[in-house]
Amino acid sequence: MDMKRDYYEDIQLIRTKTVLVGTILLLGALVAVPFLVGGYTLYVISLIAIHAVVAIGLNILVGYTGQISLGHAGFFAIGAYTCVLLMVKAGVPFIVALPAAGFVSAGFGFLVGLPSLRLEGPYLAIATLGFGMAVTQIISHWDFSGGHMGLEAPKMTIGPFVADTGEERYAVIMAVTVVLTVAAVNLMKTRVGRAFVAIRDSEIAAAAMGISVSWFKTLSFAVSAFYTGIAGALMAFALEHISAGTFNLILSITFLAMVIVGGLGSIAGSILGAALLTYLQVKLGVIQEWPVLGPALVDVSKWFFSVEGLPNIQSIVFGAIMISIAIFEPLGMNGIYLRMKRYWKGWPF
């Protein structure tokens, strides 16, 4: 019987030797990846890591605090442009510009969180949606940020170290991702994380227990925006170029889909959802090159609709996969993991 004997058993980062061994193996695999895969695969893994940071931050807001946001593409853009502008225009080193991008995004997140004190549900979603659209419009018409043409991102430099190759960029991105993931896990074990969950479950009960609902709601937006801003800065260096058109409404919806598909209220689910949807986006972009299935889908779309077929067949397949996961696995990828874990714990009985 797995009985808890001490309060600290519930808040410690690594609870069992199995988790410790699994963590060591996972970190070892992340270190070994650059020696085992090619440049393009390494780039895709870097994208997954960046999206995982966004999904973790958004899950803190949506899954743990019970708020909603359709404007995280705006925080993503703020983080990317802040970091690049600080380095290009002000000569700020990367090691300072990266956290600065997160804090600037957090400041905007705190301001956007103020409407959450009076709005909820679809009304809050519309308010955050307006913020995200406003950010992209301002950036695209601002000459200082490069306008529609965007900006070239400089090299990531940490002292004498210059991340010039895909392997070096992967190392920086993955190191930041690991640190932020561990920080999120620890955050949800603190009084702040427990306050977030209490607000999600019942605002009235949380207020009755002495929790400042207004403060923790806005703090949740700020923390979520901080994560998204850091991810946006990393994305700028992964792509080596940023433009306002990249940070659109579809990107915000994709971030939210990562959280829902991965599993609400789960750090591991955020990572799994980001990995699945990022991989699908990359693979569905070249769906016609899939063996057997790809040409068949293209032919079916041509037969049903027109001579040219559906130009966005990959988006249709992408949406169908997300709908299927939401219908058949409401707990997302984390639900599948928990079911497998429960099965193997009792195997073979």
C-alpha positions as CSV (number, residue, x, y, z in Angstrom):
1,M,0.0,0.0,0.0
2,D,1.4,3.4,-1.0
3,M,0.7,5.4,2.1
4,K,2.0,8.9,2.7
5,R,3.8,9.2,6.1
6,D,5.1,12.8,5.8
7,Y,3.9,16.1,4.3
8,Y,7.3,16.4,2.5
9,E,6.6,13.2,0.6
10,D,3.9,15.0,-1.2
11,I,6.0,18.0,-2.3
12,Q,9.4,16.4,-3.1
13,L,10.5,16.6,-6.7
14,I,11.5,13.0,-7.1
15,R,9.4,10.6,-5.0
16,T,10.7,7.2,-5.8
17,K,13.8,5.5,-7.2
18,T,11.9,4.6,-10.3
19,V,11.3,8.3,-11.0
20,L,14.9,9.0,-10.3
21,V,16.1,6.4,-12.7
22,G,13.6,7.5,-15.4
23,T,14.7,11.1,-15.0
24,I,18.4,10.2,-15.4
25,L,17.7,8.1,-18.5
26,L,15.6,10.9,-20.0
27,L,18.3,13.5,-19.4
28,G,20.9,11.1,-20.8
29,A,18.7,10.6,-23.9
30,L,18.4,14.4,-24.4
31,V,22.2,14.7,-24.2
32,A,22.7,11.9,-26.7
33,V,20.2,13.1,-29.3
34,P,22.6,15.4,-31.2
35,F,24.9,12.5,-31.8
36,L,22.2,10.2,-33.1
37,V,20.0,12.3,-35.4
38,G,20.5,14.6,-38.3
39,G,20.1,18.4,-38.5
40,Y,16.5,18.5,-39.6
41,T,15.3,16.0,-36.9
42,L,17.3,18.0,-34.4
43,Y,15.5,21.2,-35.5
44,V,12.1,19.5,-35.1
45,I,13.0,18.4,-31.6
46,S,14.0,21.9,-30.8
47,L,10.6,23.1,-32.0
48,I,9.0,20.5,-29.8
49,A,11.0,21.8,-26.8
50,I,10.0,25.4,-27.5
51,H,6.3,24.5,-27.9
52,A,6.5,22.5,-24.7
53,V,7.6,25.6,-22.8
54,V,4.6,27.5,-24.2
55,A,2.2,24.6,-23.4
56,I,3.5,24.3,-19.8
57,G,3.0,28.1,-19.3
58,L,-0.5,28.0,-20.8
59,N,-1.4,24.9,-18.8
60,I,-0.6,26.8,-15.6
61,L,-3.2,29.3,-16.7
62,V,-5.8,27.0,-18.2
63,G,-5.3,23.7,-16.5
64,Y,-4.3,24.7,-13.0
65,T,-6.0,28.1,-12.6
66,G,-9.1,27.5,-14.7
67,Q,-8.7,30.7,-16.9
68,I,-8.6,30.8,-20.7
69,S,-6.5,32.6,-23.2
70,L,-6.6,32.9,-27.0
71,G,-3.9,35.6,-27.1
72,H,-0.8,33.7,-26.2
73,A,0.6,34.3,-29.7
74,G,0.8,37.9,-28.6
75,F,3.0,37.0,-25.6
76,F,5.0,34.8,-27.9
77,A,5.6,37.7,-30.2
78,I,6.5,40.1,-27.4
79,G,9.1,37.7,-26.1
80,A,10.6,37.2,-29.5
81,Y,10.8,40.9,-30.5
82,T,11.9,42.0,-27.0
83,C,14.9,39.6,-27.0
84,V,15.9,40.4,-30.6
85,L,15.5,44.2,-30.2
86,L,17.5,44.2,-27.0
87,M,20.4,42.4,-28.7
88,V,20.3,44.2,-32.0
89,K,19.4,47.7,-31.0
90,A,20.8,48.0,-27.5
91,G,23.7,45.5,-27.6
92,V,22.3,43.5,-24.6
93,P,23.9,40.1,-24.3
94,F,21.7,37.0,-24.8
95,I,22.0,35.8,-21.2
96,V,20.4,39.1,-20.1
97,A,18.0,39.6,-23.0
98,L,16.4,36.1,-22.7
99,P,15.0,36.6,-19.1
100,A,14.2,40.2,-19.9
101,A,12.0,39.0,-22.7
102,G,10.2,36.8,-20.2
103,F,9.7,39.6,-17.7
104,V,8.4,42.0,-20.3
105,S,5.9,39.4,-21.4
106,A,5.0,38.8,-17.8
107,G,4.3,42.5,-17.3
108,F,1.9,42.4,-20.3
109,G,0.4,39.2,-18.9
110,F,-0.3,40.8,-15.6
111,L,-2.1,43.7,-17.4
112,V,-4.1,41.3,-19.6
113,G,-5.0,39.3,-16.4
114,L,-6.8,42.3,-14.9
115,P,-9.9,41.7,-17.1
116,S,-10.0,38.2,-15.7
117,L,-11.2,39.7,-12.4
118,R,-14.5,40.6,-14.0
119,L,-14.6,38.4,-17.1
120,E,-14.7,34.6,-17.5
121,G,-15.4,32.0,-20.1
122,P,-16.0,33.2,-23.6
123,Y,-15.9,36.8,-22.6
124,L,-12.3,36.4,-21.3
125,A,-11.4,34.4,-24.4
126,I,-12.6,37.3,-26.6
127,A,-10.6,39.8,-24.5
128,T,-7.4,37.9,-24.8
129,L,-8.1,37.3,-28.5
130,G,-8.3,41.0,-29.0
131,F,-4.9,41.5,-27.2
132,G,-3.2,38.9,-29.4
133,M,-4.5,40.5,-32.6
134,A,-3.6,44.0,-31.4
135,V,0.0,43.0,-30.7
136,T,0.6,41.6,-34.2
137,Q,-1.0,44.6,-35.8
138,I,1.2,47.0,-33.8
139,I,4.4,45.1,-34.5
140,S,3.6,44.8,-38.2
141,H,3.2,48.6,-38.6
142,W,6.1,49.6,-36.4
143,D,9.2,50.5,-38.3
144,F,11.4,50.1,-35.2
145,S,10.5,46.4,-35.2
146,G,11.1,45.9,-38.9
147,G,7.5,46.2,-40.0
148,H,6.1,43.4,-42.2
149,M,9.6,42.4,-43.2
150,G,10.6,41.4,-39.6
151,L,14.0,41.1,-38.1
152,E,17.0,38.9,-38.5
153,A,17.9,37.2,-35.2
154,P,21.5,37.5,-34.1
155,K,23.5,34.5,-32.8
156,M,22.9,33.2,-29.3
157,T,26.1,34.0,-27.4
158,I,26.8,33.1,-23.7
159,G,30.2,34.6,-22.9
160,P,32.7,33.1,-25.3
161,F,30.2,30.4,-26.4
162,V,28.4,31.1,-29.7
163,A,25.5,28.9,-30.7
164,D,26.3,28.8,-34.4
165,T,25.2,25.2,-35.4
166,G,22.0,23.3,-34.9
167,E,23.5,21.2,-32.2
168,E,24.6,24.2,-30.2
169,R,21.2,25.9,-30.6
170,Y,19.6,22.6,-29.5
171,A,21.8,22.5,-26.4
172,V,20.8,26.0,-25.3
173,I,17.1,25.5,-26.1
174,M,16.9,22.1,-24.3
175,A,18.8,23.4,-21.3
176,V,16.3,26.3,-20.9
177,T,13.4,23.9,-21.4
178,V,14.6,21.5,-18.7
179,V,15.1,24.3,-16.2
180,L,11.6,25.8,-16.8
181,T,10.0,22.4,-16.7
182,V,11.5,21.7,-13.3
183,A,10.6,25.1,-12.1
184,A,6.9,24.6,-13.2
185,V,6.8,21.2,-11.3
186,N,8.2,22.8,-8.2
187,L,5.8,25.8,-8.6
188,M,2.7,23.6,-8.5
189,K,3.9,22.1,-5.2
190,T,4.2,25.5,-3.5
191,R,1.5,27.6,-1.8
192,V,1.2,29.6,-5.1
193,G,0.5,26.4,-7.1
194,R,-2.0,25.2,-4.5
195,A,-3.7,28.6,-4.6
196,F,-4.0,28.3,-8.4
197,V,-5.7,24.9,-8.1
198,A,-8.0,26.1,-5.3
199,I,-9.2,29.0,-7.5
200,R,-9.8,26.6,-10.4
201,D,-11.9,24.3,-8.2
202,S,-13.9,27.1,-6.5
203,E,-13.2,30.8,-6.3
204,I,-15.7,31.2,-3.4
205,A,-14.0,28.4,-1.4
206,A,-10.6,29.8,-2.1
207,A,-11.6,33.3,-1.0
208,A,-13.1,31.8,2.2
209,M,-9.7,30.1,3.0
210,G,-8.0,33.5,2.8
211,I,-6.6,33.3,-0.8
212,S,-6.4,36.6,-2.6
213,V,-8.3,35.5,-5.8
214,S,-7.6,38.8,-7.7
215,W,-3.8,38.6,-7.0
216,F,-3.4,35.0,-7.9
217,K,-5.5,35.2,-11.0
218,T,-3.3,38.0,-12.4
219,L,-0.2,36.3,-11.1
220,S,-1.2,33.2,-13.1
221,F,-1.4,35.3,-16.3
222,A,2.0,36.8,-15.6
223,V,3.7,33.4,-15.0
224,S,2.0,31.9,-18.1
225,A,3.1,35.0,-20.2
226,F,6.7,34.7,-18.7
227,Y,7.0,31.1,-20.0
228,T,5.5,32.1,-23.4
229,G,7.8,35.1,-23.7
230,I,10.9,32.9,-23.1
231,A,9.7,30.4,-25.6
232,G,9.1,33.2,-28.2
233,A,12.7,34.4,-27.7
234,L,14.0,30.9,-28.2
235,M,11.8,30.5,-31.3
236,A,13.4,33.7,-32.8
237,F,16.8,32.1,-32.6
238,A,15.6,28.7,-33.8
239,L,14.1,30.3,-37.0
240,E,16.9,32.9,-37.2
241,H,14.2,35.4,-38.4
242,I,10.9,36.8,-37.0
243,S,8.0,38.6,-38.6
244,A,4.6,39.6,-37.4
245,G,2.7,37.3,-39.7
246,T,4.1,34.3,-37.8
247,F,2.2,35.2,-34.6
248,N,-1.4,34.8,-35.8
249,L,-4.7,33.6,-34.3
250,I,-4.0,30.0,-35.6
251,L,-0.9,29.9,-33.5
252,S,-2.8,30.8,-30.3
253,I,-5.4,28.1,-31.1
254,T,-2.6,25.6,-31.7
255,F,-1.1,26.4,-28.3
256,L,-4.5,25.8,-26.6
257,A,-4.9,22.6,-28.6
258,M,-1.6,21.4,-27.3
259,V,-2.8,21.8,-23.7
260,I,-6.1,20.1,-24.3
261,V,-4.7,17.3,-26.3
262,G,-1.9,16.7,-23.8
263,G,-4.1,16.9,-20.7
264,L,-5.3,19.8,-18.6
265,G,-3.6,20.2,-15.2
266,S,-0.6,18.2,-16.1
267,I,3.0,19.2,-16.8
268,A,3.8,15.9,-18.5
269,G,0.6,16.2,-20.5
270,S,1.8,19.7,-21.8
271,I,5.0,18.1,-23.0
272,L,3.2,15.2,-24.7
273,G,0.7,17.4,-26.3
274,A,3.3,19.8,-27.7
275,A,5.3,16.8,-29.0
276,L,2.4,15.2,-30.7
277,L,0.9,18.4,-32.4
278,T,4.3,19.7,-33.4
279,Y,5.2,16.4,-35.0
280,L,1.9,16.2,-36.8
281,Q,2.2,19.8,-38.1
282,V,5.6,19.0,-39.5
283,K,4.6,15.6,-41.0
284,L,1.2,16.8,-42.3
285,G,2.9,19.7,-44.1
286,V,4.2,17.1,-46.5
287,I,1.3,14.7,-46.4
288,Q,1.5,13.9,-50.1
289,E,4.9,12.3,-49.4
290,W,3.6,9.8,-47.0
291,P,3.9,6.2,-48.3
292,V,0.6,4.8,-49.5
293,L,-1.7,6.9,-47.2
294,G,-0.5,10.3,-48.4
295,P,-1.2,9.9,-52.1
296,A,-4.5,8.1,-51.3
297,L,-5.7,11.1,-49.2
298,V,-4.8,13.5,-51.9
299,D,-6.5,11.4,-54.6
300,V,-9.7,11.1,-52.4
301,S,-9.8,14.9,-52.0
302,K,-9.4,15.4,-55.7
303,W,-12.2,12.8,-56.5
304,F,-14.6,14.4,-54.0
305,F,-14.0,18.1,-54.5
306,S,-12.2,19.2,-57.7
307,V,-9.4,18.5,-60.1
308,E,-6.9,20.1,-57.8
309,G,-8.4,18.6,-54.6
310,L,-8.3,20.3,-51.2
311,P,-5.2,22.5,-50.9
312,N,-5.5,22.3,-47.1
313,I,-6.0,18.5,-46.8
314,Q,-3.3,18.5,-44.1
315,S,-5.3,20.9,-41.9
316,I,-8.4,18.7,-42.2
317,V,-6.5,15.6,-41.2
318,F,-4.9,17.6,-38.3
319,G,-8.3,18.8,-37.1
320,A,-9.7,15.3,-37.4
321,I,-6.9,13.9,-35.2
322,M,-7.5,16.5,-32.5
323,I,-11.3,15.9,-32.5
324,S,-10.7,12.2,-32.2
325,I,-8.4,12.6,-29.2
326,A,-10.8,15.0,-27.5
327,I,-13.8,12.6,-28.0
328,F,-12.1,9.3,-27.2
329,E,-9.6,10.5,-24.6
330,P,-10.9,13.5,-22.6
331,L,-7.9,13.4,-20.3
332,G,-5.6,13.7,-23.3
333,M,-2.2,12.1,-23.8
334,N,-1.7,12.2,-20.0
335,G,-4.8,10.1,-19.6
336,I,-3.3,7.4,-21.9
337,Y,0.0,7.5,-19.9
338,L,-1.9,7.2,-16.6
339,R,-3.9,4.2,-17.9
340,M,-0.7,2.5,-19.1
341,K,1.0,3.2,-15.8
342,R,-1.9,1.7,-13.8
343,Y,-2.0,-1.3,-16.1
344,W,1.7,-2.1,-15.7
345,K,1.7,-1.5,-12.0
346,G,-0.8,-4.4,-11.6
347,W,0.6,-6.6,-14.3
348,P,0.2,-9.6,-14.8
349,F,-2.9,-9.6,-12.5
